[in-house]
Amino acid sequence: MKPALLHFDRTPVADFAALVDGFPDKELCSPTRSNIPLLAMVRQDGPVLNEILAATRMPAGAFRHFEFTVPPPVGRGYPSCSDLMLCAGTDSLAVEAKWTEPRYERVGSWLAQGKAPANREAVLAGWLGLLQPHATRSLKIGDFSACIYQLVHRAASACAAASSAGSPRFIYLIFRSAETMASAHYGQSDLHVLWECLGRPAGFPFFFVEVPLAPSPAFAAIADLPKRQLKTAPRLRSALLGEPLFVFGAPLIHRLA
């Protein structure tokens, strides 16, 4: 791994150890969070990642931005924080990774929450504004009620990371293992719903990727650490820098069409 390729958000880091050290404890508080195998996969930087890059037409030298943040362009709200954003020239590839995480809420449910509905509509309109130049139809808030809100702002982040003349891409990546929950079953359909709402844009390709993984003995040593506990983070940092935590299989890559 060339040090220049790695970034925490937009800040370059010297090496993988510095990258892991840059993660706040709250992001490394469980051994079964998807960022654990994602970090492990990028650290190995082998055939799995290279095959994904080749399939999405991104160069092997694309910059790897972990926890890549994009604030809402309109309204008040938390920034979207992509698990991994790959950038090369004018192009981008946003990676939304899942392992054991449950399904997230739909846009309709998200809009109905909170005490400032007008602000939530403004925030959503801002995300749609980023998506609009890459869509093939006029985007209206009411058409996105069935979409998963997280996927909307992650896809919008890919558009924000690409230049106006560039091409964004979006991956929903499932780590497939015995620990995987139902995410693999609904992930592809949720991704397809969003792509349909954008008018099936050929210039903004969506990919559903499954990466089989088998936990190694090194992962078995940390698998039972307390979940959602900040005290778990130091152990996970050490584990990520030690022996490989997983054996990754060949990725199954499906481009929506």
Helices and strands as residue ranges (DSSP letters): G 3-5, E 6-8, E 11-12, H 16-22, G 25-28, H 35-44, H 47-55, E 63-70, E 80-88, E 91-98, H 107-111, H 117-131, G 132-134, G 141-144, H 149-161, E 168-176, H 183-197, E 206-215, H 217-220, G 230-232, H 233-240, E 246-248, E 252-255
